[in-house]
Amino acid sequence: MHRFYRCVLRQPLLPHPMNKPLSYKDAGVDIDAGDALVERIKPMAAKTLREGVLSGLGGFGALFELPRRYREPVLVSGTDGVGTKLKLAFEWDLHDSVGIDLVAMSVNDVLVQGAEPLFFLDYFACGKLDVDTAATVVQGIATGCELAGCALMGGETAEMPGMYPIGEYDLAGFAVGVVEKSNILTGALVSDGDVVLGLASSGVHSNGFSLVRKVIDRSAAALPTQLDGMAFRQALMTPTRIYVKSVLTALSRHPIHALAHITGGGLLENIPRVLPEGLSAHIHLDHWPRSELFQWLQHQAGIDDHEMSRTFNNGIGMVVVVPAKDAQACMATLREKGEQVYQVGHIQARGSGSAVVLH
């Protein structure tokens, strides 16, 4: 899981006579620290094992066998990062939850195709490896995989001196899921009269943090101590909610027509991605409670409802479109599985209007 690549030279080169020999560690890459991290990671990854895993950490590639219950399996892949939320993790020394964000951003995207996430790979890049920090991040990744029911199969830890400031790192994640070909969700079934359900977010999730950080800078002299019953920093760093298990249960019981993961672009730009031509979603902003966090962000940024709804998830992290006759039963299932669910709108013929209309 922690690999470095060496150049192969055609002729042996002797050390410069005026200088002592240079090791890889002298150049800023500590292989021993990388090996120590791998040993720390192994038990974390072991807790995420599931059916289909054929290989553990340490190989050149991860092997996974598709579940045999699928007759016409289609693989669905997704990749994402955590964005500038990481800047706050560095500044506040809070690294325990960004790994959950990393997993959530990819598995929630895979989920909206109707797919069950199978396995996850991560990429951790830094200038100088801090084993404790990296292990904390990976523990979050493993926790996210457990919440999503997928296996942490491996990844790469890259120590690249000069590429990143000391104390900073970057993350990327890659998820692969599977869906029965006949059950792929494309949005084609969405119809006039369908109901739009909204699943509550756990906060800002992992989008809009460039604006969040500007708001914090502007308000630095008078930041609130608490928001929504949590310490201010914790309220902002709460990880992205993972909707996989609850939504997969709902998919197995109800005729869901479409799902939309509300990420960058908010409600206004993500819902249209699953709407057929000629239909629009009418969303009522007063149909779900507005958290203190989003109220504070909107007030401090001085932006209107439209801008809020195209920047942040605004309290809704996943949208579920269902036939009207199935809406109540679907809501009951999602609540049974731990979601806060609201009937936030409906689908109707668009005419000359926008794809999403806010009320």
MOFENVEN-V585892 format. One record per backbone hydrogen bond with DSSP energy under -1.0 kcal/mol. CO is the residue of the C=O (numbers start at 1). NH is the residue of the N-H. E is the energy in kcal/mol with one decimal. If there is no record, write none. Layout:
BEGIN
co: [CO & CO]
nh: [NH & NH]
e: [E & E]
END
This chain:
BEGIN
co: [16 & 23 & 24 & 25 & 30 & 31 & 32 & 33 & 34 & 35 & 36 & 37 & 38 & 41 & 42 & 43 & 45 & 46 & 50 & 52 & 63 & 67 & 72 & 74 & 76 & 78 & 80 & 83 & 84 & 85 & 86 & 87 & 88 & 89 & 97 & 98 & 99 & 100 & 101 & 103 & 104 & 106 & 107 & 108 & 110 & 110 & 111 & 113 & 116 & 118 & 119 & 120 & 121 & 122 & 123 & 124 & 125 & 126 & 130 & 131 & 132 & 133 & 134 & 135 & 136 & 137 & 138 & 139 & 140 & 141 & 142 & 143 & 144 & 145 & 145 & 151 & 151 & 154 & 156 & 158 & 160 & 165 & 170 & 172 & 173 & 174 & 175 & 176 & 176 & 177 & 178 & 179 & 180 & 181 & 187 & 191 & 194 & 195 & 196 & 196 & 197 & 198 & 199 & 199 & 204 & 208 & 209 & 210 & 211 & 212 & 213 & 214 & 215 & 219 & 225 & 227 & 230 & 231 & 232 & 233 & 234 & 243 & 244 & 245 & 246 & 247 & 248 & 250 & 254 & 258 & 260 & 261 & 263 & 265 & 266 & 267 & 271 & 272 & 276 & 278 & 280 & 281 & 282 & 283 & 284 & 291 & 292 & 293 & 294 & 295 & 296 & 297 & 298 & 298 & 304 & 305 & 308 & 308 & 309 & 313 & 315 & 317 & 318 & 319 & 320 & 321 & 321 & 322 & 323 & 324 & 326 & 327 & 328 & 329 & 330 & 331 & 332 & 333 & 334 & 335 & 340 & 342 & 342 & 344 & 345 & 346 & 347 & 348 & 350 & 355 & 357]
nh: [19 & 27 & 29 & 28 & 34 & 35 & 36 & 37 & 38 & 39 & 40 & 41 & 42 & 45 & 46 & 47 & 48 & 49 & 53 & 65 & 54 & 70 & 181 & 179 & 177 & 175 & 173 & 86 & 87 & 89 & 90 & 91 & 92 & 94 & 101 & 102 & 103 & 104 & 105 & 107 & 108 & 110 & 111 & 112 & 113 & 115 & 114 & 185 & 178 & 151 & 176 & 153 & 174 & 156 & 172 & 158 & 170 & 160 & 134 & 135 & 136 & 137 & 138 & 139 & 140 & 141 & 142 & 143 & 144 & 145 & 146 & 147 & 148 & 149 & 150 & 120 & 153 & 122 & 124 & 126 & 163 & 168 & 125 & 123 & 80 & 121 & 78 & 118 & 119 & 76 & 116 & 74 & 183 & 184 & 190 & 194 & 347 & 322 & 344 & 345 & 320 & 342 & 317 & 318 & 207 & 212 & 213 & 214 & 215 & 216 & 217 & 218 & 219 & 222 & 232 & 230 & 227 & 235 & 236 & 237 & 238 & 247 & 248 & 249 & 250 & 251 & 252 & 254 & 256 & 321 & 319 & 263 & 266 & 269 & 270 & 271 & 274 & 275 & 279 & 350 & 348 & 357 & 346 & 359 & 287 & 295 & 296 & 297 & 298 & 299 & 300 & 301 & 302 & 303 & 308 & 309 & 311 & 312 & 268 & 316 & 201 & 262 & 199 & 260 & 197 & 257 & 258 & 195 & 326 & 327 & 330 & 331 & 332 & 333 & 334 & 335 & 336 & 337 & 339 & 338 & 200 & 198 & 344 & 284 & 196 & 282 & 193 & 280 & 353 & 281 & 283]
e: [-1.8 & -1.2 & -2.2 & -1.5 & -1.7 & -2.4 & -2.2 & -2.0 & -2.0 & -1.8 & -1.6 & -2.2 & -2.0 & -2.4 & -2.1 & -1.0 & -1.7 & -1.2 & -1.7 & -3.1 & -2.5 & -1.3 & -2.1 & -2.0 & -3.5 & -3.0 & -2.8 & -1.6 & -1.1 & -1.6 & -2.4 & -2.3 & -2.9 & -1.6 & -1.7 & -2.1 & -2.0 & -2.9 & -2.4 & -2.9 & -2.3 & -2.3 & -2.3 & -1.2 & -1.4 & -1.2 & -2.9 & -2.3 & -1.9 & -2.4 & -2.2 & -2.1 & -2.5 & -2.2 & -1.7 & -3.0 & -2.4 & -3.6 & -2.8 & -2.6 & -2.0 & -2.3 & -2.6 & -2.2 & -1.5 & -1.8 & -2.8 & -2.2 & -2.5 & -2.3 & -2.2 & -2.3 & -1.7 & -1.1 & -2.0 & -2.8 & -1.0 & -1.6 & -3.0 & -2.6 & -2.1 & -2.0 & -2.4 & -2.5 & -1.7 & -2.5 & -2.4 & -3.1 & -1.7 & -2.7 & -2.6 & -2.2 & -2.3 & -1.0 & -1.5 & -2.2 & -2.5 & -2.3 & -1.5 & -1.5 & -2.5 & -2.1 & -2.3 & -1.2 & -1.1 & -2.1 & -2.5 & -1.2 & -2.5 & -2.3 & -2.2 & -2.4 & -2.1 & -2.3 & -2.1 & -1.6 & -2.4 & -2.5 & -1.5 & -2.0 & -1.1 & -2.4 & -2.7 & -1.6 & -2.0 & -2.8 & -1.5 & -2.5 & -1.8 & -2.8 & -2.6 & -1.2 & -2.5 & -1.4 & -1.6 & -1.4 & -2.1 & -1.3 & -1.6 & -3.0 & -2.4 & -2.8 & -1.6 & -2.7 & -1.9 & -2.1 & -2.7 & -2.4 & -2.4 & -2.4 & -2.8 & -2.4 & -1.6 & -1.3 & -2.2 & -2.2 & -1.0 & -2.5 & -1.9 & -1.8 & -1.7 & -2.0 & -3.1 & -2.0 & -3.3 & -2.7 & -1.3 & -3.0 & -1.6 & -1.1 & -2.3 & -2.5 & -2.2 & -2.0 & -2.4 & -2.4 & -2.3 & -1.5 & -2.6 & -1.9 & -2.7 & -3.1 & -1.1 & -3.0 & -2.5 & -3.0 & -3.0 & -3.0 & -1.7 & -3.0 & -2.9]
END
